[in-house]
Structures are given as structure tokens and as C-alpha cells.
């Protein structure tokens, strides 16, 4: 299934880079790698991997700068930023330098593999094609955006994850715990209040009246559900 999927691992921690590369190769992905920020751009532009795992902090050059340079030179494949847990990932401006998604360190290899499998399933080979429609709104998850009446509305990385999960599970009641697990993974510093805050922000972007949501509805005592035809 994955024999033709190439992943670039850009990480200056040699032990972590070895572990990630070894696990991905055992899952039958092709892996190219480097720990040098300056080498990274050249390697990625030459090899054109379907997915790039890019460390946020690299010697000599930040991951954000590498990402921006790659986008400027026309690289459009998925770039997943590996960030320190202490960084507030939702404040990362995905649009100024083009990050597709992120994963926080430390992460388990199982979580990383599951994330990549999800990207392969939903994005590889479907870039620019996959979209969801509800009402008069289109959701383009690969570019973190909504399009309504010809106007583009940008979503944060976390808003994008939340909405995508709802659109993949229309009509199903999703508990807060399930949603937090899907969106934040194993991050222990996330609570229901943080989730509810993101839901409020998302509603302001997708609902005609955020105070009386038609699509993203609260199910008291249980969680939320997304209704396609309110």
C-alpha cells in the first residue's frame, strides 16, 4: 500500500531521527533524511517526498523558514511540523509559511504512524480534489480553508482538524473526550474548556448565527454532533 510513498524526516536529534526513520521503513514507507536545515531544502526539492516531517527548531535555520522557502519554490506536498510540547501550536501561523499539520514532542511512534496513515488515506493522490460541502460552504481541509460565496475563510490547524472529523462523522454524536483524543492526541494539558473555546471560534466561521448553531450542535451531557441539513 505504501511502497511508493516517500517521507522526508528532517530532524537534528540523531536518535529521534533514527527511530522515526526505522519505524517508517518498517511500515514500508521510503525514507530520506537529514539533520541539517540547509541541506533539507535541497533534499526535499530533489526527492519531492509526499510527506515531510520537519522539526520546528533546527541548527542554522528554523523549520518555519524552510517551510516558507519550499512553498515559495512551488513544493505543495504535505509538511508536518514537529514541535515542542510547550509551544502553543494553535498560534503557529500556518498560512504565512504553509504548514499542513503538526505533531507535538514527545510523541509515540504508533501515534505518528496513525497520523501518517490518515494523511495517506485522505490526502495523498487527492490533493486539491478532496472537499466537503455543507449548505453553501465548501471545506478544503488540505488548505485549512472554507469557501463561501466565493470568499475564502481560513481555519487554524486545530479548527481544521475539528471540522474535518465532524464532516467525516456527520450525524454521529461525538463526545468531548473522543474529540480531544482525535484533535490533540495524547497531550495532557488540554481540557474541555479549551475544546469548547475552539468550538465557539469554529462556529463563528461556519454558522450564519453562531449563538444558534444549525450545523455544529451541542448534545447536552454527551458532546456535539454535525447536522448536514439543519
N, C-alpha and C positions, 0 to 999 in steps of 0.2 A: 504493500500500500504506500509506503513512504520512500521507496528506493530512489525516487527522483527528486525528493525534497532536500534541498541543501540549506544548512543553517550555519551562519557565521557566529562564532562565540568570541566576543571582544571583551576581555576581562584580564586585568593585570595581576590578579591574585592567581598564581600558578596552580595552587592546589584546587581552588574552586573551578578554574578553567578546565583542568584535567578531569575532575569529577563530572562536570556538566557534559563535556565532550564525550567522555567514556559512556555515560548513560544514554546520550542521544544516539551514539553509534550502535549501542546495544539494542536500541529501538529501530534500527535500520535507517536512520537519517544519515545523510552525508554531512560531514562537519569540516569547516575550515575555521581557523582560529588565529588570534594574535592577542598580545597584551599591550601592544604599542598603539597609541592613538593616531600617530601619524601614518603608520602602516595600514591602519584599519580602513581608511577611506579608499586607498588604492586596492586593497584586497577585495572589498565589497564591490567596487565598481568593475573590477575584472571578473570576479566569480559570480556576481549577480545572484546571491542566495535568495531563496524565497522568504526566509525569516532571518532577521538579525537580532541577536541577544547582545545588547550594548550596555556596558557598565556606565553609570552616571559619572563616576569620578575616575578619570584616567590620568596617568602622568603626562604632563605637557599639553593635554587637550581634554576639555570636558566632553562627555557624551553628547550634551546638547549641541555643542558646536559641530561635532562630527555629523550628527543627525541633520542639522540645518544645511551643512555643506552637501551631504548626499542628496537631500531633496532639491537643492538648488541645481545640482547636476543631473536631475531627472530620475533618480532612483525612487521608485514608487512602491516597492515591496514592503512587507511588514517590518517595523522596527519596534522591538520590545525593550524598554529601558529597565535595567536592573538597578534599583535604588536602595539606599539605606532606609531602615525602618523608621528612623527618626524624622525623615523628610516628609513634609505634608504633600503627598503625591498629587492631591487634587488641585494644588496651587501651581503645579507644573503647567506652563502654558503650552499645551500640545500643538497649538496652531502656529506659534512663532517658529518652531523648529521641526514639527511634523512627526512627533512620537505617535505610534499606533496604540500602544498599551504599555503597562509596566508590571513588574513583579518586585515585591519587597524582599530584601535580605534580612535575616536568613530565610531561605525557602527550602522545602523538601523537594527532592528530585521527582517524587510522584506528582506533586502539585505542578511543577514545571512541565513535566511530560503531559499531564492532563490539559494544561493551558495550551500547549503547542498543538496537541491533537484537536482541540476545539478550533484553533485558528486554521489548521489544515482543512478541517471539515467545512467550516463556514466561509473561509476567505480565499484559500489557495485555489486558483483557477476561476474564482468568481469575482475577482477584484473589479470594481466598477459596475458589477452586474447585480449583486445581492442588494435588495432593498425591501423594505416593508412599507405598507400603506395602511393608514387608518384615517377615516374621514377625508379631509382634503390635504393631509400631511404625509409626506414621504420620509422614511427614516433610512439614511445611508450610513450603516454602522462602521464601514471601513474608513469613512472620513469624518466620523463623530458629528454628523450633521443631520438636521431636519430641513426639508424644503417645503414651504407652504406659500401658495400663490406666487411662485417664482422667487420667493425670498428665502435666503439661507439663514438658518438659525444654528449656531454652533453649540455643541454639548461638551461638557467636560468629560474626561475619560471615565469617571465614575458614573455620571449621568447616562453616558452611552451604554455602559455595562448593564445598568439597572433597566433601562428601556429595552435593550436587546433581549434580556432574559424574560421580561414581561411579554414581548411580542412573539417569543418562541413558546410561550405558555399561555396563550390567550384563553380567558375564561376560567383558568385554574386559580384557586386561592393559594397564595404563596405566603408562608409565614415569614415574620421578620428574621427569625434565626436562619431559615433557608436562604433568604435574600442576602443576609450579611455574609454567609458562608460563600455564596457564589461570587459576590462582588468584591469582598475584601479577603477571602480565603481564610488563612489561619491567623490573621492579625488580631492580637488580643486586646488592642486598645480601642476597639470600635464598640460602641453601644447603640441601643435602639434609638436614642435621641439623635445621634449622628445620622443614622439611616433616615429617620423621619425628616431631618433637615434637608437631606438630598432629595427626598420625595417632594417636599414643598417646592424646592427650586425647579425640579423637573416639571412639576405640574404647571408652573408659570410659563414654561416653554411649549407645552403640548396641549394645554387646555384653553378653551375660549374663556372660561371663568374658573380660575384656579381655586376659588373659595367653594365652588360647587362642581367638583371634578366629574366629568362624564366618562372619561376613559380609565384613568388610574384611580380606582375606587378603594376606599378603606372598608375592610370587613371587620367589624368590631370584635375584639377579643381573639382574632385569628391572624390578621395581616392585611394583605392587599390582593386585588385582582385587576386585570386589564380587560376591559369590555370593548370589543371592536365596533359594535353597533349600538351605541347608547340610545 
